[in-house]
Amino acid sequence: MKYSAGQAAKATGKSIPTITRAIKSGKISASPKSGGGYEIDPAELHRVFAAVMPVSDVTVSELGRETPIIPNVLQEKVKMLEEALADARDDRDHWRQQAERLAMALPAPVATASGQGKPARSFWARLMGKAEAND
């Protein structure tokens, strides 16, 4: 049984224009029908485009054999990610404690720029050479 362009598109998962372009470019040989369209030999079609397995061909019993493998792999990955997250949290807590200890050891910040009780002059005051008001 030969395929029409629509049947060939369904069998390969491609669009009808893709099939007809392949015929017109010579990638697939097909014979034209008298009423329009093409007759495509399945062997010739699948030489160029791989066949797509229809969803209805997969049975529940086939899926039942393969399904248990997936949760085992996922459980292993989840366990690995949980361990990595626990390590990251331990590192975070360690660095946080170290930062807190260092913050307690620092001297209190000084409110003035010169450290002698005088406020710092503004940028514009320094630029224009204005004297300080307290001098």
PyMOL commands that set and color helices and strands:
alter all, ss='L'
color gray80, all
select helices_A, chain A and resi 5-12+16-25+42-48+55-57+60-66+69-105+123-128
alter helices_A, ss='H'
color red, helices_A
select strands_A, chain A and resi 30-32+38-40
alter strands_A, ss='S'
color yellow, strands_A
deselect
rebuild
show_as cartoon
